[in-house]
Amino acid sequence: MSEHDDLLERLRQTLNQQEVDFFHILEDLVPLNIQMDYFKYFDKLRKENPPFNRDEEVSILFSQEEDIERKKKSLTLLASIPDVGAYRTIETYHSSPADKELVYWSSMALVSSRIILTSDLSGQQQVYISSGLGGQDKRLRFFSLFTSNNRQEFTSFQKEIIDHEFTFHLNSTDVLIEKFEIENNYFTLLLLFHFDEDIKSRLNSAVEECNQYGNFLDTKFLFTNVKILNEKEIEILINKKVT
């Protein structure tokens, strides 16, 4: 867990040192490579500074004749200006995009437009926090995977203990459990929490409490904000630990 502990600590320090009160977290689950592609493209357009007409770009965006690349440009251009009309246009398009290839891109354009518009209206510094799993209401989203010791199957009693202890330790703070799934020899959590929450202590305490009933949980676990592992990826990871 050290890598993400360091990440959270650096984030806390940066926001405190720079006295940042306003930050934006992407709420949708957009892969990090697409986020990076968007900002590279955005910076490229900003440097080129091409003249454009807002209303023309709106028409292009909703046109059935234009190709994906041109609409991608329209979304980025509209997101580059502090204009309420441009923001509402992106918001409308993203709510029901006709082009499925642009779902992620329109999500990025929406948060980008929100940052620029908020900065212009408030005159205050805005910060974007990048995460592959996004977040919600100033909370970060993390995925965590826990396994049994020696990968043995959980008993019914052990599953009850896991459910009780983790729910208790996490719900006693301002942590939201979006998903909690217990399988034969592992379980996963999808969590939302404020960046200043000491989530490590909460999770470690829950593991320690569970292990009071037979030391059946591995104390090492996965904790990431990059992606949600699917069943096949989890099986591969578990098999690697066994061998």
N, C-alpha and C positions, 0 to 999 in steps of 0.2 A: 504493500500500500504506500510505500514511501514516495513514489513518484507523484501520486495525486495529492498526498499530504503536502508535499512541497509546492505543488501547483496552487492549491488552495491558500497556503500560507503566503506565497508571493502575491497572489491576487489580493488578499486582505491588506498586505503591506502597501501595495501599489495604490489601491483606492484610498487608503488612509493618508499616505504621504502626499498624494496629489489632491487630497481633500475633494474627491469626486463624490458627489451626491446623486448623480444621475448616470445610470448605466443601463444598457439594453442587452437582453439575452434572447437569442433566437428561440422562439417557442416550438417551431417545427423541427423534426428530426431530419436535418440536411447533412449528408456526408461531408466530412471535412474537406475532401478534395474539391467538391463542388463549391464550397464556401471560398476556398482559396482561388479557384478559377474565377469566381464572380468578382472578387476584390481586385484581382489582376486586370481583369477586363475593365472594371470600373475605373481604375487608376489610368489605364491606357486611354480610355475615352476622355478622361478629365485633362490629361496632358495634351491630347489632340485638340480638345475644346472645339468640336465641330458645331457650327450654328444649326439650330433646329427650332421647329415650331411645335409648341406643346400640343395643339389641337391636331396637327398632322400626325404626330407620333401616337396620339390616342386612337386615331382612325386606323393607323397601320396595325396597332396592337389587336384591335378587335376585327380586323379584316380576315376573311376566309381565303383571300388570294395570296397573302404574304407568306413567305417561308419562315421556318423556325428561327434561323439566324437573324433575320431582319427584326422579328418580334423581340428577340433577346436584346437587340440593340435598343429598341424602343423602351423596353422595361428599364434598362440601365440609364438611358438618357432621362427618362421621367423621374427616376429615383435620384438624379443628381442635382435637382433644383428644389429650393425651399418653397414649394407651391402646394397649397392645400388641394387644389383640383387634381394635380398630378398624383398626390398621395391617395386620394379617393379613387382615382382611376386604377391604380395598382391594386388597391384593396378590393375593388369590385372584380377585377380580373382574377386575382388570386383566390377569391371565394369560390369561384367555379371556372377554372381555366379550361378553355376549349382545347388547348394544346397540352396533352399530358406530359410531353417532354419538357415543359416549362414550369412544372409544379415547383420544383426546388428553386429554380431561378427567380420565379415571381415571389417566393417566400423571402429570398435574399433581398430582392428589390424593395419589398415592403418594409423590412426592418431598416434598410439603408435609407429609404425615404423618410421613415419616422425619425431617425437620428438627425438627419439634416434639417428637417422641419422643426423638430424640438429645439435643436441648437440655435436656429435662426430666431425662433419666437422667444426663447428664454435668455439667450445670450450667455448660456452656461455651457461648460465643457461636457461633451457626451462621450461615453466609452462603450464600445461593443465588446462583449465577452463571447468568444468563439468556443463552441462545444459541439461535437458530433451528435450528441443527444439533446441538445437544446435545453430549454427550461420553461418556467412559467411563473409569472408574477414575482419576478426578482429571485426566483429559486433556480438552482442548477439541478439538472437531472443526471443521475448516475445509475449504472447497472452493476450489480454485485452477484457473484457466484460463490456458493459455499458447498463443500463436499464432506462426506462422511470420512472418518479415519479408515484407511485401507480400502476405501470405496465399497464398504459393506452396505447392504440395504438397511434403510431405517426401519425400525419397528413402529407399530402404530403409536406406542407410548412416546417414542422419540419424536415422531412427527408432531404430536400434541405439544410437547415441550418446546420444540422449535417455533411453532406457531405462537404459543403463549409468550415466550421470552422475547422474541424479536418484535412482536406487536407491542408488548409492554414498553420495551426500551426505546422504541422509535416514536410511538404515539405519546410518550410522556414529554416530548419536546415538539418544536415546530417543524417536524418532519412529516411529509406526506408519503404514504406508501401507495404508489400507483398500481403496482402488481406484485404479488407474492405467490410464487408457485413452488410447491414441494413435490419432488419426484422421488424415485426409488432410493437413490443414493446421493442426491444433491438437491439444492433449492436455490432459487434466484429471487432477487429483489430489484424492483425499479423504484427509485426514490427521488423525491424532490425536496431540496432543503436550501436554506439561505447559506451563502458562501462563508459566513462567519460561524456557522454551526460546527461544533466539534463532533463530526459524524464518526470519526475513527474510534473515539472512546465509547460511543454508543454501541457500535457493532462489536467491538472487542468485549465489552461487558456482556452482551447477549450471548456470545460464543462461550465465555467463561461460565455463565450461569447454566447454559445447556450442558456443559461438560461436568458440572457438579453431579450429573445423573449418569455417569459412566464414561466420560471422556470420549464421546463418540463423534465429535466434530473436529475436522482439520482446522487448526488455528490459522493457517494461511488461506487467504481467499482473494478472489479477483474483485477489483473495484475500479471501474473505468467510466469515463464520460465520452468515449470514442464511438462505441457501437454496442448494440444488444446482440449477444451471441444467440444463434439458433441452436436447435437440438443437436444437429450434426457437429457443429463447432464445439459444443460443450462435451460431447462424447469423445471427440479427438483430444481435447484438453485433458479430460479425466484419464483417458488411456495413457497419455504421456506421463502423467503423474504416477500411475501405477507401475509402469515399466522402468 
